[in-house]
Amino acid sequence: MKKKVLIVQPIHESGLRVFGEEFDVRVASDPSVETVKKEIKGVEGVVVRTAPFTREIIEAADSLKVIARHGVGVDNIDIKAATEKGIYVVNTPDANAVSVAEHTVLAMGALAKRMLTMDRATREGNWEARNEYKAIDLEGKVLGLVGIGRIGKMVARKSAAAFGMQVIAYDPYVRPEVARENGITLYDDLDRVFREADVVSLHTPLTPETRNLVNAARLALMKPSAFLINFSRGGVVDEKALYNALKAGTIAGAALDVFAEEPPRRGNPLFELENVILSPHSAALTRECVIRMATGAARGVVDVLTGREPRFLVNPEVRLQR
């Protein structure tokens, strides 16, 4: 009998092809908890994108062996509940580094050169906007990274190579020699990064320790000319504090690809501001990246269900239960 696989949200067809004819693959009727809870019966493997995969779903599963995250962050999956039931959780951490790093570097350029503001001014006939002289050069400026995993290291290399930026970072889980190899000066004081950087870019997972890491106090440490970029997880930034800082000119601007609530509600105060660039959690959604994520997640499921060691295991402690 074919092993059943449930795709919680549609993925690229290249991912579906990885399963071949050996698996019974179907897409959930919709990604809600109630629907998935009903359709999880008899399923051995799951691929989930951003939909919540809760303890309630996991406890309703009677055959589940592996949950594959189509992407990197696993804050939408109840890892503890999965581990308790001996279910593997895998992800695709190598899939989106290039896409998100490029998005980050381009956002820096757009903020520095006020590209969206200048675009609007031109369309509105405000040619004199060119004489405000508020755009800046990035060469020689300081980029401060919070988190230097795959994406952070790539942002560092691209920013140094393209713009000649100096790169500093805070990451308590990275050895100093790894930072040096990537041209990064590692600090052990997060606040110092916020004080010294001309651009602060966040590349950290959402955990209890990082929730609201960027609050009013940290924003107040930044230079009035500095920019904040958050392409990690929305909950890392206190959005109300960020709005107040942008409105008051405490910092010069921001670029956000993620929000505390997704999708953000209509009327989110950040939508009113001209000094913030917004995108719909799309930094990783390039043509190439969605293929890498789909095929990587599918391979993770196939590996576990065929008795092979998955390449990227989020909860290695499940091995001890087998």
N, C-alpha and C positions, 0 to 999 in steps of 0.2 A: 504494500500500500504506500502511496506517495505521502511524504511528509507535508503537512500543511503550513503555509507561510501567509501571514496577514500583513499587507502593506497599509499602514494606518492612513497615510496621505499619499497621493500619487507621486511617483518618482519617474525619472527619465527611463525611457524604454531600454536603454543600454543596461540598466540595473536589472530589469526584468529578464533580460536575455541571459544573465549570469546563472539564473536558476535552471535554465534549460527545461527539459521534459521530465526531470527527476523529481520535481516538486509541484505541489498543488498550490499555486499562488493566486491570491485574490486581494482586491482592494476593499477596504472597509466602506460600508455604505456612507458613513460620515465619521469624522474623527472625534466626535464627542465621547466623553467617558461612558455614558450610558450605552451608546451603540457598540463601542469597542468591547465593553464588558460582556455584552451578549454574543458578539462574534468571535471572542477569543477561545471559545470552547473547542478543544481538539487541536488547537494551533500549537506548533512547536517552535516556530520562529516568527519574529516580528521586526519590521522596519518602521521606524517612527521618525518624523521630521521634528516639527516644533510643537505638536499637539501634546497635551499632558498625558503621561503614562503613569497613573497613580497606583498607590497601594491597593485601592479598590479593584482596579483592573487586574493587577497581579494576583490578588487573592482569588479572583474569579477564574483565573487561568488554571486548567487542569492538566495541561501537557507541556507548558511553555519551558523551553530550554535556553533560548537566547533572545535578547532584545538588542537590535542594532540601531544606533543613532545615526541618522543621515546628517552628519555634521560633527562638530566638536563638542560643544557644550552639552552637558547631560543634566542640567538643572530641571528639565521637564520630566525626568524619569526618577521614580522613587528607587534609588540605588539600594537603600537599606532593605526595603521590602523584597527586591529582586535577590539580593544576596542571601537573605534569610531563607528563601525558597531554593537556593542553589542555582539560580538562573544567571547565565553569563550576560553581561552588558558590554557591548563593544561599540566603538565609534570610529570616525574617519579623520583623525587629527592632521593627517598629511594632505588632505584634499583641498583645503581652502586657504592655505597660507599665502600663496601667490596672489589670489584674488583679493583677499582682505588687505594684504600689504600694499598692493597697488592702489586700492581704494583709499587707504589711509594717506599715502603720499600725495595722491591727487587732491584729496580734501585739504591737506596742508597748503598746497599751491593755490587752490581756489579761495581759501580764507585769506592767505597772505596778499593775494592780488585783488581781493574783493570782486571776484569774477561775477558772482550772481548779482551783486549790487550794481556793477557797471553794466551788466546786461540789461537789467531793469531800467536803469537811467537812460540808456541808449534808445530802448524801445519807447520810452516816455518822452523822448525829445530833449532830455536834460544833458546836452553835450558838455555843459560846464562842470559836470560831476568829475570830469577828468582832472580838474584843477584843485580838487580837495586834498590831493597828495597824502592819502591815508594808506595806500598800498605799501607793502614792505618787501624787501628782499629776504630770502631765506638763507642765503650764503652766510656762514659764520654764526648763524643763530644756534641756540641750544634746544635740542629735542630731548624731552624727558619721557621715558617709557616706564609705565607701571606694568610689569610683567614682560619677561623676555623669553617666552617659549618660541615655538616655530615662527609665529607671526611677528612677534616683537623683534626677534633677531633679523628677520627679513626686512622689516621696516627700517631698522637701524642701518643695514647695509645699503638699501636703496636711497635713503635720505642722505647718507654721507656721500655716496657716489654721485647722485644727481644734483644735490644742492650744496655740498660741502658743509653740512651741518655737523656740529659737535653733538655727541649722543651720550646722555647720562641715563641711568635707570635705577629702579628699585625692584628687587625680586629676591625675597629671602630664601628661595628654593634653588637659586642658581649659584654655582661656584664662581669666584672672581675670575679664574682663568678662562672660563667659558665666555664670560662677558668680554674680556680682553681680546680673545680670538675673533670676536665680532665687532671690534672697534668701539666697545661700550665701556664707559667708566661707571662702575657699579657703586652705588651708595647704600649704606645701611640705615639711612634716615629718609623716610618717605617725604616728610615735610620739606626737606632740603631740595628734593627734586621739584616740588611745586614752587618753591621760592626762586630757583635758578632758571627754570626752563622757560623758553619763549613759546614752546608748544608742548603741552602734556598730552600724551596719547595712551589710552588705557587698553591693555591686552591681558586681562585677568578674568578668571572664571567667577561666577557668582556663588559665593559661599557665605555662611553666617559672618565670617570675618571681613568679607569685602562688601557686604551690603551697605549702601550709603557711605562707602569709603570716601567719596568726593562729596563733602558736605560744605556748609557755609564757612566753617573755620578754614578748611583747606583751600577753598576758592579765594578766600581773603588773603591767603599767602601769595597768590599768583601776581605776576606783574600786570598792570592795567593794559599793557600791550599784548598780553599772552592769549593763546587760544587753547581750548580744550577739545580733544577728539575722543569720542567714545564709540567704538565699534565692537565692544566686548559683550556686555550684558547691561540692560537698562537699569537694573537694581543697584548697580555699582555707584550710580550718581543720584544724589538727592535732587530730583527735578525742580522742586520748588526753590531750593537754594540756588540752583543753576539759573533759573529764570530771573531771580532777583539780582544775581551777579551780572547777568547780561544786560538787564534793564538799567541797572545803576552804573554800568561801565566799569564795574570791578575788574572784569576781564573784557577783552576786545571781541571775542567771538567763540563760536563752538560749531562742531559738526557731530551730528548724532545719527547713527544707523539703528539704534536700539532704544527701547523705551521701557519704563517700569511696567506699563500695561501695554500689551500688543494685541491688536492694533490700538494705537492711542485714541482716546475719545475725541470726537469733534469738539472744537473749542479749547483744546489743550493750549494753555497760555503761551507755550513756546512757539506756536504757529504764528503768533502776532509779531514776532521779532524778525528784523531784517538781518541781524548779525549772527544768525544760526542757519546752518545748512542741514536739512533733514532728508533722510531716505528711509524706505520701509523695510529695514532689516534685510537689505539686498546686497550688502558688500560681497557676499560669497556667491551670489547667484549669477555668475557668468556662465556662458554656454559650456566652457571647459570644466568649470568647477562642479556644476550639477551632475555632469557625467562621472567625475571622479568620486563624488559623494555617493551617488547611486550605486556605482559598481563596487565601491569599497564597502558600503553597508551590506550589500547583497553577498559579497564574498565572506564577510564576517559571519553571516548567518549560515552559509553553506559550510564554512570551515567547522563550526561547532556541530552542526547536524550530521556531518560526515566523519566526526571524530578527530579532526585536525585542530591544532592549537591556533586560535585566532591571532591575527597580527597585533591588534590593538585592543587589549582587554582592560576595561575600566575597573573591574572589581576582582583582582587576582585571588582574593581570599576564597572565592568559590571553588578554586582548585582543591582546597583542603577538605571540602565537603564531599568530594567525589572519590 
